[in-house]
């Protein structure tokens, strides 16, 4: 083979291999690019995961701002306490004379006036005692007239010295004794006649009959054993004056200095939830009950329509004035630690545990007298792991979430 022919074959072989080198180079570049992209994507994913992990580690908290300090102190709080309503005047009515009930004229729920007849009682034994006392009085009066006549005669004779002075003095003494017997007989008649007047049982004041415990023909025993009777007297009626009621409220000792005589109090009851009654504190016990540690307070309330009933369970609403430089917080913001009572305040997305001092406890909220201002953001429902310096995120209110 000639040299020219060999050169031609070599050139053809070289020309045929060039596309193969190009393909291999392209494949190598693609492989390197793929590996580089995979490494970059993995590094980016790891970076995002780290960022998300750090973000998830930051606790999200809800905050609340203390209330009441905008006016220079804690806003007035409403203290709601249970109370017991009682009739302004409430009394049982007993019989003052014994016998049998002839008739009753008032039943439960009936409004009566002072002096109105409630019942009449038959007193046959008392009637006989009155007749006997009147007969004794007449006998005593007859004896008195005889003693008076005798004394006049003896006094006339002693002036003539017909009888002795001693006999005349004895006649005068007999007259004085007869006068005393007549006075005693008259007093006995008046006493029995007074008992006869008690045959008519009347109302001592305007009010409502809340109980009737007797009926026609019932044996009546006089209260105190009048008319010579013995035994336990039975209450005939129970009368209550409902035009004005007394409401007694047990105020806890911590609020005892906040309630004062003359303060207006709003009363409500479950029976009529839409109605409110305004009463006035008229007096208090001026002493703390040692067993309950409460101050007994009386609230008087007008009840012209009789809507409030004696014995009703009511709620007394006391409007207590706020204290200067004090704010109020929900009770679920408090942290009870060994260092004392504190709350978590968020400043620049970091928690600062702040010691506080509370005043009055209103149940769902408390009065804070020192340690906070109205501009502080206080953590709601703080966790036990909350510490000073912890980074947190403030939860966005539901109304503002996007």
KOLDRENRO-143113 format. One record per residue (C-alpha): z, y negated, x negated; residue number from 0. Coordinates in pm, whole numbers. Each point is the difference from the previous one (the first is absolute). Last residue first. Layout:
// KOLDRENRO-143113
> Z / Y / X / NUM
...
END
This chain:
// KOLDRENRO-143113
> 5680 / -3650 / 5480 / 401
> 378 / -24 / 37 / 400
> 136 / -332 / 123 / 399
> 152 / 114 / 330 / 398
> 146 / 304 / -168 / 397
> 189 / -211 / -252 / 396
> -113 / 61 / -359 / 395
> 240 / 209 / -201 / 394
> 149 / -177 / -300 / 393
> -76 / 186 / -320 / 392
> 273 / 97 / -239 / 391
> 87 / -20 / -370 / 390
> 359 / 105 / -77 / 389
> 192 / -264 / -193 / 388
> 332 / 65 / 177 / 387
> 15 / 347 / 153 / 386
> -105 / 171 / 321 / 385
> 48 / 376 / -31 / 384
> 224 / 20 / 308 / 383
> -285 / -131 / 213 / 382
> 10 / -338 / 174 / 381
> -51 / -4 / 379 / 380
> -130 / -359 / 3 / 379
> -22 / -186 / -330 / 378
> 104 / -366 / 10 / 377
> -248 / -282 / -62 / 376
> 212 / -307 / -77 / 375
> -100 / -334 / 155 / 374
> 290 / -16 / 250 / 373
> 253 / 9 / -281 / 372
> 221 / 278 / -126 / 371
> 322 / 68 / -194 / 370
> 265 / -138 / 234 / 369
> 104 / 1 / 365 / 368
> -222 / 286 / 117 / 367
> 42 / 68 / 374 / 366
> -92 / 349 / 104 / 365
> -263 / 153 / 226 / 364
> -40 / 300 / 232 / 363
> 375 / 8 / 64 / 362
> 97 / -366 / -6 / 361
> 224 / 23 / -306 / 360
> 157 / -331 / -97 / 359
> 29 / -121 / -355 / 358
> -191 / 171 / -278 / 357
> 14 / -62 / -373 / 356
> -306 / 72 / -210 / 355
> -85 / 154 / -338 / 354
> -373 / -27 / -90 / 353
> -207 / 293 / -129 / 352
> -318 / -163 / -136 / 351
> -321 / 187 / 69 / 350
> -330 / -98 / -159 / 349
> -319 / -119 / 170 / 348
> 54 / -356 / -122 / 347
> 342 / -7 / 175 / 346
> 100 / 272 / 249 / 345
> 367 / -2 / 103 / 344
> 182 / 334 / 37 / 343
> 336 / -32 / 175 / 342
> 359 / 39 / -118 / 341
> 346 / 128 / 97 / 340
> 216 / 110 / -289 / 339
> -44 / 129 / -355 / 338
> 44 / 357 / 124 / 337
> -301 / -54 / 223 / 336
> -45 / -60 / 372 / 335
> -342 / -158 / 47 / 334
> -58 / -207 / 312 / 333
> -346 / -67 / 145 / 332
> 41 / 224 / 307 / 331
> 269 / -230 / 145 / 330
> -257 / -268 / 75 / 329
> 86 / -329 / -171 / 328
> 159 / -326 / 112 / 327
> 51 / -320 / -196 / 326
> 302 / -210 / -93 / 325
> 8 / -345 / -160 / 324
> 211 / -137 / 291 / 323
> 132 / 254 / 248 / 322
> -168 / 79 / 332 / 321
> 154 / -65 / 341 / 320
> 78 / 299 / 221 / 319
> -167 / 34 / 338 / 318
> 214 / 257 / 185 / 317
> -177 / 233 / 245 / 316
> 242 / 198 / 217 / 315
> -129 / 330 / 134 / 314
> 127 / 137 / 330 / 313
> 166 / 316 / 130 / 312
> 102 / -67 / 361 / 311
> 361 / 44 / 113 / 310
> -21 / -287 / 241 / 309
> -359 / -50 / 117 / 308
> -244 / -263 / -124 / 307
> -252 / -94 / 265 / 306
> 273 / -139 / 228 / 305
> -215 / -295 / 99 / 304
> 258 / -260 / -108 / 303
> 82 / 171 / -332 / 302
> 134 / -270 / -230 / 301
> 84 / 132 / -347 / 300
> 330 / -2 / -190 / 299
> -3 / 149 / -351 / 298
> 325 / 143 / -135 / 297
> 18 / 100 / -367 / 296
> 201 / 287 / -152 / 295
> -22 / -21 / -380 / 294
> -82 / 327 / -174 / 293
> 153 / 214 / -272 / 292
> -1 / 304 / 235 / 291
> 355 / 131 / -51 / 290
> 152 / -317 / -143 / 289
> -129 / -228 / 278 / 288
> -58 / -336 / -164 / 287
> 195 / -288 / 152 / 286
> -85 / -331 / 167 / 285
> -59 / 202 / 321 / 284
> -293 / -215 / 104 / 283
> -57 / -266 / 262 / 282
> -260 / -171 / 217 / 281
> -322 / 120 / -161 / 280
> -265 / -124 / 239 / 279
> -258 / 189 / 205 / 278
> -374 / -15 / 51 / 277
> -159 / 282 / 196 / 276
> -343 / 141 / -77 / 275
> -222 / 197 / 235 / 274
> -305 / 201 / -105 / 273
> 201 / 306 / -105 / 272
> 166 / 37 / 343 / 271
> 179 / 338 / -12 / 270
> -6 / 1 / -381 / 269
> 229 / -302 / -16 / 268
> -24 / -341 / -158 / 267
> 250 / -272 / -91 / 266
> -68 / -321 / -192 / 265
> 301 / -164 / -164 / 264
> 82 / -371 / -22 / 263
> 280 / -94 / -241 / 262
> 298 / -180 / 158 / 261
> 257 / 196 / -198 / 260
> -140 / 92 / -341 / 259
> -186 / 298 / -141 / 258
> -93 / -14 / -370 / 257
> 352 / 54 / -135 / 256
> 26 / 344 / 158 / 255
> -338 / 110 / -137 / 254
> 135 / 223 / -281 / 253
> 279 / 118 / 232 / 252
> -242 / 163 / 240 / 251
> -14 / -161 / 349 / 250
> 133 / 213 / 286 / 249
> -139 / -156 / 318 / 248
> 177 / -51 / 332 / 247
> -211 / -138 / 283 / 246
> 189 / -181 / 277 / 245
> -188 / -50 / 323 / 244
> -39 / -286 / 244 / 243
> -99 / 23 / 366 / 242
> 103 / 365 / -12 / 241
> 361 / -14 / 128 / 240
> 116 / 359 / 33 / 239
> 209 / 169 / 271 / 238
> 121 / 358 / -2 / 237
> 130 / 138 / 326 / 236
> 284 / 220 / 127 / 235
> 168 / 92 / -328 / 234
> 257 / 272 / 63 / 233
> 373 / -54 / -36 / 232
> 199 / 275 / -166 / 231
> 303 / 124 / 189 / 230
> 305 / -142 / 172 / 229
> 30 / -198 / 318 / 228
> 292 / -226 / 100 / 227
> -228 / -258 / 155 / 226
> -148 / -78 / -340 / 225
> -27 / 272 / -263 / 224
> -146 / -223 / -271 / 223
> -348 / 23 / 150 / 222
> 30 / 118 / 358 / 221
> -116 / 349 / 77 / 220
> -280 / 24 / 254 / 219
> -67 / 323 / 185 / 218
> -369 / 18 / 87 / 217
> -86 / -25 / 370 / 216
> -319 / -201 / -51 / 215
> -128 / 18 / -359 / 214
> 108 / -79 / -352 / 213
> -139 / -48 / -352 / 212
> -249 / -280 / 47 / 211
> -159 / -116 / -328 / 210
> -214 / -289 / -130 / 209
> 78 / -248 / 277 / 208
> -164 / -325 / -106 / 207
> 173 / -330 / -57 / 206
> 167 / -310 / 141 / 205
> 375 / 11 / -54 / 204
> 321 / 171 / 121 / 203
> -183 / 213 / 259 / 202
> 218 / 99 / 296 / 201
> 205 / 306 / 101 / 200
> 161 / -65 / 339 / 199
> 309 / 218 / 42 / 198
> 131 / -223 / -277 / 197
> 111 / -243 / 269 / 196
> 249 / 263 / 113 / 195
> 151 / -7 / -349 / 194
> 67 / -370 / 49 / 193
> 163 / 82 / 334 / 192
> 221 / 248 / -182 / 191
> 108 / -258 / -253 / 190
> 54 / -269 / 266 / 189
> 219 / 234 / 202 / 188
> 205 / 87 / -310 / 187
> 43 / -368 / -83 / 186
> 120 / -74 / 356 / 185
> 252 / 284 / -23 / 184
> 130 / -129 / -333 / 183
> 39 / -353 / 139 / 182
> 179 / 136 / 308 / 181
> 242 / 200 / -215 / 180
> 68 / -305 / -215 / 179
> 81 / -215 / 305 / 178
> 231 / 275 / 129 / 177
> 188 / -9 / -330 / 176
> 37 / -377 / 24 / 175
> 139 / 31 / 353 / 174
> 250 / 268 / -110 / 173
> 117 / -233 / -275 / 172
> 61 / -274 / 260 / 171
> 206 / 237 / 216 / 170
> 205 / 101 / -306 / 169
> 63 / -364 / -86 / 168
> 137 / -62 / 353 / 167
> 231 / 302 / -27 / 166
> 128 / -124 / -336 / 165
> 68 / -349 / 136 / 164
> 237 / 142 / 259 / 163
> -53 / -32 / 369 / 162
> 123 / -252 / 260 / 161
> 32 / -274 / -263 / 160
> -198 / -233 / 224 / 159
> -265 / -35 / -270 / 158
> 21 / 378 / -49 / 157
> -90 / 50 / 363 / 156
> -327 / -200 / -21 / 155
> -101 / 180 / -320 / 154
> 75 / 334 / 165 / 153
> -220 / -88 / 297 / 152
> -293 / -114 / -215 / 151
> 29 / 314 / -217 / 150
> -9 / 225 / 305 / 149
> -311 / -172 / 134 / 148
> -177 / 30 / -338 / 147
> 102 / 365 / -39 / 146
> -133 / 82 / 348 / 145
> -326 / -182 / -74 / 144
> -34 / 187 / -329 / 143
> 64 / 335 / 165 / 142
> -283 / -77 / 241 / 141
> -228 / -100 / -291 / 140
> 83 / 322 / -183 / 139
> -84 / 203 / 308 / 138
> -329 / -186 / 42 / 137
> -84 / 59 / -364 / 136
> 79 / 370 / 26 / 135
> -237 / 20 / 297 / 134
> -273 / -177 / -204 / 133
> 55 / 244 / -285 / 132
> -32 / 298 / 235 / 131
> -324 / -138 / 145 / 130
> -139 / -64 / -349 / 129
> 98 / 350 / -113 / 128
> -176 / 143 / 303 / 127
> -319 / -186 / -89 / 126
> 32 / 126 / -359 / 125
> 17 / 358 / 119 / 124
> -305 / -48 / 224 / 123
> -211 / -153 / -280 / 122
> -370 / 20 / 93 / 121
> -217 / -149 / -276 / 120
> -292 / -240 / 30 / 119
> -291 / -30 / -244 / 118
> -217 / -248 / -193 / 117
> 67 / -326 / 182 / 116
> -152 / -302 / -176 / 115
> 254 / -224 / -175 / 114
> -233 / -83 / -290 / 113
> -356 / 83 / 97 / 112
> -168 / 340 / -9 / 111
> -324 / 137 / -147 / 110
> -67 / 359 / 99 / 109
> -110 / 245 / -268 / 108
> 260 / 257 / 98 / 107
> 133 / -28 / 355 / 106
> 198 / -262 / 187 / 105
> 167 / 14 / 345 / 104
> 244 / 290 / -20 / 103
> 194 / 128 / 300 / 102
> 342 / 140 / 99 / 101
> 110 / 120 / -342 / 100
> 335 / 173 / 41 / 99
> 337 / -133 / -116 / 98
> 153 / -166 / -302 / 97
> 13 / -368 / -93 / 96
> -120 / -190 / -304 / 95
> -336 / 178 / 2 / 94
> -201 / -3 / -322 / 93
> -307 / -197 / -111 / 92
> -141 / 64 / -348 / 91
> -110 / -304 / -199 / 90
> -293 / -146 / -191 / 89
> -48 / -368 / -71 / 88
> -276 / -104 / -243 / 87
> -164 / 336 / 56 / 86
> -66 / 192 / -318 / 85
> -307 / 38 / -221 / 84
> 27 / 212 / -314 / 83
> -192 / -109 / -307 / 82
> -238 / 144 / -257 / 81
> -92 / -215 / -301 / 80
> -320 / -178 / -102 / 79
> 21 / -248 / -289 / 78
> -297 / -233 / -11 / 77
> -48 / -168 / -335 / 76
> -41 / -368 / -77 / 75
> -244 / -55 / -286 / 74
> 137 / 27 / -348 / 73
> 23 / -328 / -183 / 72
> -181 / -321 / -89 / 71
> -250 / 16 / 286 / 70
> -258 / 193 / -204 / 69
> 267 / 247 / -108 / 68
> -15 / 222 / 306 / 67
> -215 / 289 / -113 / 66
> -30 / 199 / -319 / 65
> -361 / 89 / -95 / 64
> -116 / 358 / 43 / 63
> -175 / 235 / -240 / 62
> -192 / 325 / 21 / 61
> -34 / 200 / -321 / 60
> -279 / 174 / -190 / 59
> 116 / 182 / -312 / 58
> -219 / -23 / -313 / 57
> -68 / 355 / -120 / 56
> -318 / 10 / 206 / 55
> -143 / -287 / -204 / 54
> 81 / 178 / -326 / 53
> -163 / 318 / 126 / 52
> -302 / -194 / 125 / 51
> -44 / -164 / -340 / 50
> 37 / 331 / -181 / 49
> -246 / 162 / 236 / 48
> -245 / -286 / -51 / 47
> 27 / 34 / -379 / 46
> -42 / 377 / 18 / 45
> -308 / -45 / 216 / 44
> -143 / -253 / -245 / 43
> 63 / 232 / -297 / 42
> -163 / 284 / 189 / 41
> -301 / -212 / 90 / 40
> -38 / -118 / -360 / 39
> 20 / 355 / -137 / 38
> -251 / 119 / 254 / 37
> -230 / -290 / -79 / 36
> 16 / 73 / -373 / 35
> -72 / 370 / 53 / 34
> -295 / -81 / 222 / 33
> -136 / -255 / -245 / 32
> 28 / 248 / -289 / 31
> -177 / 264 / 203 / 30
> -272 / -242 / 104 / 29
> -54 / -105 / -363 / 28
> -26 / 362 / -107 / 27
> -242 / 82 / 279 / 26
> -218 / -297 / -95 / 25
> -1 / 107 / -362 / 24
> -91 / 358 / 88 / 23
> -281 / -120 / 222 / 22
> -136 / -230 / -274 / 21
> 13 / 277 / -258 / 20
> -195 / 231 / 235 / 19
> -260 / -267 / 68 / 18
> -56 / -36 / -381 / 17
> -52 / 375 / -69 / 16
> -367 / 22 / 118 / 15
> -114 / -285 / -228 / 14
> 160 / 161 / -300 / 13
> -177 / 326 / 74 / 12
> -335 / -178 / 43 / 11
> 43 / -186 / -329 / 10
> 73 / 324 / -182 / 9
> -304 / 167 / 150 / 8
> -223 / -285 / -119 / 7
> 143 / 11 / -347 / 6
> -68 / 374 / -20 / 5
> -369 / -52 / 102 / 4
> -52 / -268 / -259 / 3
> 141 / 217 / -276 / 2
> -254 / 276 / 75 / 1
> 90 / 340 / 130 / 0
END
